[in-house]
Amino acid sequence: MSPVEIGSAAIVVLLVLIYLGMPIGIGMLAVSFAGVAAIRGDTVSMRMLGAVANDSLREYLFAVVPLFVLMGLLVTISKVGKDTFDVFQQLLRRVAAGLGIATVFANAVFASITGISIASATVFSRVAVPEMERHGYTKKFATGVVAGSSVLGMLIPPSLLMIIYAVLAEQSVGRMFLAGVGPGILLAVAFSVVIVLLARFKRDFVFENANDTADYEHHGTLELVLKAVPIVALMLVVLGGLYGGFLNPTEAGAAGALGALVIALLRRSLGFREFWKLLVESGQITVSVLFLILAATFFSRMLALSGVPNALAELLLSSPVGPYGFLLLFLVLIIMLGCLIDSISIMLILLPIALPVAEAAGFDLIWFGVLTVVCVEVGLLTPPFGLSVYIIKSATDDPTLRVADIFRGSMPFVAAMLVSVGLIVAFPPIATWLARL
């Protein structure tokens, strides 16, 4: 077999192994090792595995992963999410479907200090959904808003998916964070427009009761300011330090984790036992992410050795499909895979194949990364996998709430995301303007 045939066979075998239930990282390592051994021999394969483990994980940059994960967990336990929702609820309660819009913008702000979609889905399913139901919103709409807006956690910086993409594409983490700001704001505005349109033209989808007779929880000006101070302080420390040039991404993560720890301690929401559990959970998440990055790096090198990406680039770019045909196929494939497997796995499988093609097509890799992350996040809302949907179902603990209802409530937001993807494709500066300043 030629190297290209071996590389192609390795991709097919990997997909079969994933379908049979093998963990993504282990499948990637096994396929990559066998592929390199078939092309160059066992000795080269062993040496390459050692080199990959050394090269891919010794970077100082990787310290950013546990720090941002720990910050997100600390922010979640310190109830900053509820305070964020309370602030926006007070500001938007007189707007039509104001609680839905409040949930979107609270999620956007919460995303800017956590970077994990699952954390957003968990927090706001417990904070926003009961409050929206109390004010006469339907369950499917309330949970759909939370599911839809939770995807902002992986787009608005800091973002774990942006970090992973930056590593795989060899791009600046800081620039990738900046590239997420414009699309994140675009999505938040698109979600708000969808909510207003639904409230006006599909009231039965949004409201259970015609009249909202429930009392709103009133917060005084001073109380609102005190609720907003920790949120604003963390944003200034992390994003201000990062974009002001005072901190690099790793230092920003450390400063944010320390700030979140101080907030949790001041609020007395963190005992020694809880802190130990958070450290263990942060370690588990970090190890799993870094192991996947190691496996993806080995997979990428095996593919480069086989020549599959170059052959694919030549085939696609010289055919009638062309660069934007390739882009459309890539984004559709991401959305389809999102129905079956998780976000990180999709990126680790597809990017080693797609990045060389995108580079050969002359695409801006930062713009390409933003499109990748947005389409990957669509998978969090689409059946049958829809991770955010199942997180919300388990967090709400409501036996009358069906998973199908959450999926139905999420569909308008999936449509808004697809429209936003089209706008980012048509107007790349939405993603690149800040990053390229």
N, C-alpha and C positions, 0 to 999 in steps of 0.2 A: 504493500500500500504506500502511496505517496504521503508526504507530511500533511498536505491539505485534506486528503481523505481521512487520515488518522484524526486530525483536529475536528473534522465534521462528525466523524463517528463518536468522538468524545462528547460533543455537545448533545447528540442524540441519547447516548448512554446516560449522561447526567440527567436529562429530562425524564427518562424512564425511571431512574433511581429515585428522583424526587416524587414521581407519581406513585411509586411503590411504598413511599413513606420514609425513606432514608433522610436523616437530617442534612440540610443544605451544605453546611461546612464540611462534614465528613464526605459527602458525595463529591464535592468539588476537589478535595484533597486526593481522594482515591482515583478519580478520573484524570486529574492533572498528572499525578505520579505515573499512572499507566501510560498516558499519552506521551510524556517526555521519554519514558523508558522505551516505548515503541519507536520513537523518532531517533533518539541518541544513545539509548542504552541505560541500564540500571544505575551505573556509576554516576553518570551525569544527572540522572533524576534525583538520586540521593543528595548530591552536592547542591543542586538547585533548590531542593526543599530546605536545606539548612540555610542557604543564602537568603531565601525568601523570608524565613522566620526571623533572620537577623535584620534584613533590610527593611521589612515592612512594619516592624513593631518597635524599633529602637528610637524612632523619631520623637523628639520632645513634644511635637504637636499632638501626639496621641494622648497626652495627659489631659487634654481638653475634654475627652469623652467622659471619664468618671466625674470630673468637676461639674460639667453641665448636668449630668444625670443626677448627681447628689443635690445640686441646687434645685432642680425640678421637684425632687421628692420632698425636700425641706419646705419649699414654697407650698406644696400641696398639703402637707401636714399642719402648716401654720395658719391655714384658712384664709390665705390671701385671695384665693379665688372667690370666696363668698363676699369679701369686702369689695372686690372689683365689681361683682354683679350688683351689689347694693348701691354703689356709686352710680352706675349707668342706669339702674332701675329708677333711681330718684330723678335723674336728668331727663329720661325719655318716657316717663309714665303717661304723659299727656299725648304722646304720638300714637297714631293708629298702629296696633300690634307692637307697641313700644317695648313690651317685655321681650319679644323676639329679637328686635334690633339691639336691645340692651345685652342680650345673651351673645349676639355676634360680636359686638365691640368689647364686651368683657372678656370673651374668649381671645380676641385679637391682642388685648393688653396682656392677658395671662400668658399667651403664647410667647410674648416678647421677653418673658422672664423664666420660661421653663423649657420650651423647645421640644416637647414630647406630646404628640396628639392624644395618646392614650390617657395621659394625666388630665388633659383638658376634658376629655369625654367623661372620665370618672368623676371629676369635681363638679362639673356643671349638670350632670345627670342627677346629682344629689341636691344641688343648690337651685338650679333654674327650673327643672321640670316640675317639682311639686308646686313652686310658686306660680308657674304659668297655668297649671291645672286648676289651682285655687281661683285664678282670675278668669276661668271659663275657656281656656284654650283646649283644643283637642289633644289627646295623648300623642297621636301620630305627628301632629305639627310640632308640639313641644319637644319630643325626642328627635324629630327630624332636624330642627334648628340646632340642637346640641350636637348631633352627629355631623351635620354640615359644617358648622363653625369650628368643630374640633380639629379639622384638617389644617387650620391656620397655624397650629402648633408646630408643624413640620416645615412651614414656609417662612413665616415671620421670624427673623433671627432673635436669639440663637436657635439653631435647628440641627438635630442629630443627623438627619438625612443630608443636609447641606455639607456637614463635616465629612460624611462618608463619600459623597460625590466629589468633594474637593480632593480627598486623598486619592481616589481612583483616577480622577482626571488630571491630577497634578496641577490643581489650581489653588489660588490663595483662598484660605478659609474666610478671611476678612472680606474679600471681594464677593465671595459667594453669599455671605451674610447680607452685604449691602444689596446684592441682586435680588434678595427675597423681599425687600421692603416694598417696592413698587407693586409687584404682583400680589403681595399680602394685602395691601390697601385696596387694590382693585377687587380682589375676592371679597373682602369685607363689605365694600360698597355694593358689589353685585348681589351678595346675599341679602343685604338690606333692601335693595330694590325689589328682589323676588318676594320678600316678606310683605312689603307695602302693596305690591300688585296682587298677591294672594289675598291679603286682607280686604282689598277693594273688590276683586272680581270672583274670588272663590271663598266667600266667608264661611261656608259650611266646612271647608277644609281646615280653616284656621280656628274658628270659634265653635265651642260646644253650645254655649249659651249666647243669646243675642245681646244681652246686657251684662256688663261686668259690675256686679254689686259688691264684690269683696273689697275690703279696706286694704290700702297699700301701707306697708310698714314705713313710717315717717322717720327720717333721720335729719337732725339739725345740721346747720352749716358746719359747725365745729366738729361734729361727729363724722360728717362726710370727709372733711379735711383730714382728720386723724386716720380714717380708713384708707384714704388715698396716699398718705405720706409713705408707707412702706413700699407700695407699688412704684411710685415715682422714684423713690430713692434707689430701689434695685435697678430700675431702667436706666437711671443716670449713671450708676456705678458700672453696669455691664456694657450697655450700648454707648453711653457717653465716653467711658474710658476706652472702648474699642475703636469707635469712629473718630474720637478726638486725638487718637494717636498716642495716648498715654499708656495703653495696655495692649499687648498682643492677645490673640484669642485664648491662649492657655491662662495668662494672667487675669483676663476678664472672667474666665470661668472660676478661677480661684477666688477672686474678689466677690463674685456673685454668690458662690457657695458660702463664703464667710458671712456675707450680708444676710443671706437666707437663714443661716444658723443663728445669727444674732436676733433676727425677728422672731424665730421660733422660740428661742429661750426667753425673750422679753414677754412673749405671750403665754409662757408656761405651757406650751402645747407639746413639749419635747422632753421626755424623761430619758434616763440612761438606757433603759431597755428599748424604747422606741428608736433612740439614736443608733444603737447597735444594729437593730433590724434594718434601718435605712442604709447603714454602711455595708451590711451584708448584701442587701438588694442592689446597691450601687455596684458592688464588686461583681455580682452575678451578671448584671446587664453589661458591664464593661468587658468582662471576659468573653461573653458570647459575641459581642460586637467585634472585638479585636480578633477573635478566632475566625470569624467570618471574613474580616478584612485580609487576614493571612491567607485563607483559602482562596479568596477572590484574586489576590495578587499572584498566587501560584497558577491559578486557572488562566489569568491574563498572560502570563509569561509562556505558558504552554501553547496558548493560541497564537501568540506572536511567533513562537518557534515553528509552528505548523504552517504559518502563512495564511490562515483562514481569513482574518480581518482584511488583509490586503486584497485577497482574491474576491472577497465579498464586496469591498469598495469598488474594485474595478468592474465587477459584474453589474452592480446596481447603478453606479454613476455613469457608465457608458451605455446603459440600456435606456429605453424610453421612460423608465420609472423616474430617473433623474434624482437630484438632491432632495427636492421637496416631496417627491414620491416616497423616497426612503424615510424621510421624517414622518410622513403620515403613517406608513407601515409600522415604524418603530413605536409611535405614540399609541396606535391602536393595539399593538401587541402588549404594551405595558398595561393598558386598561383591561385587556382580556386576562392577562396573568393576575391582575389585581383581584379578579373574581375567585382565584384559587390559592394564592400564596401571599405571604406578608411583604411589606414594603421593602425592607432591607434586602431580602432574598431576591426580589425582582431586579433591583439595581445591581446586585453582585453577579447575577447570572448574565444580564443583558449588556451592561456597560463595557466589559472587556471586549465584547464583539462589536458594539455600536460605536464606541468612541473613536477608533481609528477611521471608521467610515465617515463619521461626522467631521473629523478633522480634515480628511481628504476632500469632503464636500465644501470645505471653506466656512463651516458654521462657527460662530462664536461659541466656544465651549461653555462659557458662563450662561449665556442665553439658552443653550441646549440643556444645561443642568437644571435651570429653573423649569423648563417645559417638562423635563423628566420627573422632577419632584411633584409638580402639580398633577400630572397624569398618574403617578404612583399613588398619590393621596386619593384620587378618585376610587381606587380599589378598596379603600377603607369603608366606602359607602355602598358598594355594589354587591348584590348577592352572587353566589351563595356564601362567600367568605366574609366580607364586610366586617373587619375586626372591630371598628368603632361601634357598629350596631350591636354586636354581641357584648361589648364592654358596657354599653348603656343598659342593655337588657339585664345584665347581672347586677349592675350598680343600683338600678331603680328598685329591684326586688318587688315588682308589682306583678302578681300572677295573672291579672287581666290584660296585661300588655303583651301583645304578640310581636315576635320578631318581624313578621311580615308588615305590621303597621309601621314599625320604625323604618324599614326599607322604603315603604310608600312615602313616608314623611320626608325622607332624604332625597327622593328623586328630583324635586325642583332645584335642590342645591347642586346635585350632580350636573343638571342642565346648565346652571350658572357657571360651574367650573369649566365645562366644555366650551361655553361661549368665551370665558376668560382666556382659555388656552388659544382660541382662535385670534383674540385680540393681541396676545403676546407674540404669536407667530406673525401677525400682520404688522405689529408695531414693536419691534425688538427693543427700542429704548426704554420701554416700560420696565424691562429687566436689567438692561445694561447701563443705563445712563448714570446712576449712582455708582455702580461698580467700576466704571471706566473713568470717573472723574480724576 
